[in-house]
């Protein structure tokens, strides 16, 4: 990458500010400034991190600010990624610098913070006594250490006014000092030893030193820690040998290992005829420009093997490969299979890594040391320079949509990145999203199919149980039907494994007062609490609020709480009572908070130390356990009740995916699908494993209502702690949207504005929530409307008391 000779550079700052900025490059730094480096720049009275994007344009005024320092020795991302960053910022209406900050590993941003410090004059005044109590308290805390304003408010309470600090500052007792704070991601260095060229003869050395020299000579170079651990006093001997000129010590970059246990190599299996056709088609397109394929393969049809064959062809052709999976739980399985095939040529990127591990993996990719990267949605920004293929497994999964900060879709960005790189995008799923399948029907994507499981194994037989017939039963019989109970007993009796699925965690999801009928609700959200029996507490699944399980009713004070509803904890307790000899485990967010917990559960299934697994949607996503022959879906209807036009699609996908966990080995599988709505078309299509029938009915609804994939959406989410102010802000923003719509004939004809209206969950974490939905059949017109709204009404979108978030292509309307 060429160094700059220009005197100015274009910089995007790591703050929520629009646009980029031109900075002068001091002569002392000119030879080091390159695209992709971090720089420290002054901005708005403070210092912050910026990212060099290229040569700067000289503004009309010559007095421009200079960069203060260059924070990297080498670039953190290749220049070829800048078009992707710019596209992302433009499409998702997010500041460019914040996009780059999101893409990079955490812990790299240098920020400046202001802290209050006591002066010598203040110390003297404190020792003299006689100060008012509130001033003495402030100076007493600052005498111990510097504190930020927020930390002072936490220590002293909100009753201490900001004017008090300003008064102390004017009198010279305190000063506000600005300090830089570096991120936590750093490179590790390790000391190594090697022989020097022209080393003196070793004849006069002791046997121990000669042995050390021989060991270093045979290896060429060794880590000092490895040498020092092999013999007594080896460290002292090495230092003596270095002084005598026999060896030299040097540093090497040390990569932290994120993988853990070693993986045995595998041998590629023989492909089926369908797999051969798919692999041949995709590999034939590599290196010939941009194409997008949608691989629709039934569960157990061998999509992962197809991915690995395509990856092997791409790597052999000199290209790199990016593999995206929806959740961390799936990375373990995919990572193991790729490492068994490609060894150490694989990197991983996901949030379960430490900052240091993630930084190391990023650097390995950036330096071209590994040609394959596997990760969750943020891995779409992996710093490859020569991508040949981007694979998106389970492309339908909602986890690819980021719901905080930069609201991007990793699946959609993967297609954009492939287009910019002239690469192949391969999207795979047994239950494709309606958006992707519609793109096949309209000719944007190319369809590939794997219609049969490998070795011609049959799909599981699915039987439906009407839960309405169990309503009057007591105990576990209300949610574990006699048919499911019998099937579990028979399956365990054969030594096979069982999976029970319920997409709701906890023990009781709807606790109500037996005296007055009021529900136990979260204090900060408009949602009922869920009893978590293992934690002996009621918890809110949105904000984390918790109260003891012994809590009384807020409305009447009665301690008699009826624990209605159910979750995975209740199902687990029921099956333990029904099958006391079975080895039972549970997989949900409560039992997999740490990486080793996920690994332990997956290992238990693989090694058959678990007979029956109870889980949420985590168990539905692509896991391959050949000894699971029975899947029981406890209640298929939970996601149907969501006030969202995608509820039917999500229900069908979830049921079809979890059903696909059964019968993936030599023994045939069966699924028992329990439901209160056996005639709902999503349930029927999942039962019949008929994606085409589901698509035809659902796409008709979408077209009639003008929803995606026929229309594009932008959602404005307005939230604030004051209900009235938030409502007024939402109504004012809605009025501005309609005024903008009425003022342009193109907008009046093509834009539809729905709302403002309270969100389905009107309060979360103490914030009142409103939303406005903007629809259009024309994406270009919709984005032009959003740009005009941002440019002309930015005051309505920002504020201290009310926050407005713009979500382009929203997945959740809750």
C-alpha positions, 0 to 999 in steps of 0.5 A: 500500500503506497505511502502518502506524499500529500500534505492532507488526509481524509479522516473519518472520526470515531464519533456519531458525526456525519461526513469526513474531515480534512486534516494536515499531516505534519512533516514529521508524520508524513512518511508514516500516514497510510490508508487504514491507519488510526490517527489521533486528531483534535475534534470539537475541543477534544482529542479522538480516534480517526481513520485515514481514508485517503488524500484530503481535499484542500479546503478554501481556508488554509487554516486546518487542524493537524493530526496529532499522532499516528496510532498504528505501525501498519494499516488496520484494514485494506484500502479495498474495504473503504467502498464497503464502509462508505456504502454501509454508512450511506445505506444504513444512515450511520456516520462513516467513522462509527461504521469503521469503529463497529467493523474493527475489533473492540478495544482499539479506540483511543478516547479522551475523557475529562476528570476533576482533580484537586489542586494544591490550593484545594488541598490546603483549603481542605486541611484548614477545615471550615468549608461547607459540608458539600464542598468538603465532601467533593474535595475529600473525594478528589484528594483520593483520586481523579473522578469524572462528573458521573462518578462524582454524582454516583458517590455523592448523589444527584443533589450535588449540583454542577454549579458547585464544581464550577464554583470550586473551579473558579476559586482554584480548588479543582481543575478539569483535566483531560486524559487519553484512554487507550483501548484494551486490545494489544499485540503480544510479543514473545522473546525468542532465541537463535544462534548468531552468525559467526558465533565463537567456538563452543569448546570451552563452554560447560556441557549444559551450555553446549547442550542449549546451543545444540538444541537452539541450532537444531531448531533454528529458533526457539521461544525462550520460555520453551528453552528455559523450562527444559533444564535447571538455570537455563535462563541464566545460561542463555543470558551468559551465552548472549553476552558472549555472542553465541546467541541473540534474543529477539521478539516475535508476535504471539497469537493467543489461541482461541480454539482450545482442543486440537482437532483430528484431520478428516477425509473428505467424503464422497459427494452425492450427485446433487452435491457434485452438481452444486459444487461444480456450478459454484466452483465454475463461477469462481473468478468470473465475476459477481454472482449470488447463489441461493442453496436450498437444501433440506436439513441433513443434505450436506450443505456444510460439505458443499461449503468446504469443497467450494472453500477448498477450490477458492483457496487453491485458486489463490482466493480467500473465503469468508463463512458467516454463521448466525450464532456463536453456538454454531461456530463451534460445529462449523469451526471444528469441521473446517479445522479438521479439513483445513488445519491452521488455515482458519481464523474465527471472529465472534464476541465470545473471544477476548479483545486480545484474541479477536485482535489477533485473529483480525491481524492474522486475516489482515496479514494474509496468514489465513485464507479462511475466516468463520464468524458471526455477523460482524465477521462480514467486515473481516479484512480480506483483500482478495475474497473469492467467495462469501458463504452465509449459512442459515441465511434466513436467520434473524441473528444476521440483523444487528439491532443496536448501534449500526443497524445492518444486515450481515447477509445483505452486506455479504452480497454487497461485499461480494458484488464490490469484490467481483466474488461469489455469494453463496447463501444456504438454508433449508428454509430460505427467507422470503426475500431471498427466495423472491430474489430467485423468482425475480432472477436476481439470484441463482437457485441451487437445490439439495432435495435429499438427505445424504445417503438417501436418509428419509426426512423425519415423519411429523405428527401433529398433536392438538393441545386443545385436548390437553387443556383440562389436564393437570401437571405435565400432561398439559404440555407433554401429551400422552403421545409425546410421553410414550415416544420419549419412553420408547426412544430412550429405551432404544438408547437413542437421544431426544430433543424437546424444543420450547422457545421460551426460557425460565420456569413460569412466564406469567406469574399472577396474584391469586388474590387480585389477578394482577400480573407480576410486572417489571418495574421498568418495562411493560412486560410480565416477569418470568420465574427462573427457579434455578436462580430463585428469582423473577426476571425481566428478559428485556432489561434484566430487572430481578426480584426474589421469588418470594416477592408479594403482589405489588397491587394488593400485597398478597404473597399468593402468586400463581405461577402460570405459563411455562419455559424450558426450566419447567419442561426440564423439571417435568421430564426429570420427574417423568424419566428419573433415570435419563441424563437430561440437560438444558440449552438456553441463554441461562445455561450457555452464558460462557463459551465452555458451557456451550462446548460442554453441552455439544460435547455431551450430545456428541459423546452420548452422555446426554440422553435428553436435551431441552432447548430454545431456538439455539438448538434449531440452528444447523446442529448435527447430532446423528443419534437424536431420533425424536424431536418434541415441539412442546408448543409450536404457536408461541411466535405466531402471536407476535404483532409482526407481519413476519410472524408466520415466516418465523414460525414456519422456519423455526419449526422446519429447522428444529424438526430437521434435527431428527433422524440425521444418522442411520436411524430414522427420525420422528417429530411430534409437533404440539399446537393449539392451531393445527390448521394454521397454514404455517403449522401445516406447511411445517408439518408437511415440510412444504416450503413452496406451499408456505411461500405461495400463501405468504407471498400473496399476503405480503403483496396484498399488504405492500410489505417486503419483499415488494416494498422497502421499509425504514423505521424511526424508533423514538424513545425517552424517559419522560412519557409526555415529552417522548410522545410530543417528540414522536408527534412532531417528527411525524408531522415533519415527515408528512410535511416533507411528503406533501412538499414533493410530488415524488414523495406524495406519490410513492411514500407511505407513512404509518404512525407515529404510534406506541410500540408494541412494547411501549416501555423497555428499561424505563424508556417510553417507545414510539415508532414511525414506519415509512414504506415505499415500493421504490428503494431509491425514493425511500432513501432520498426521503430519509436523506432529506429528513436527516438533512432538514430536520436533524434537531427532531432526530437528536436530543438529550431527553429523546433519542431517535434511531433510524432502522433501514430494512427493520426485522423487528416491529416490536 
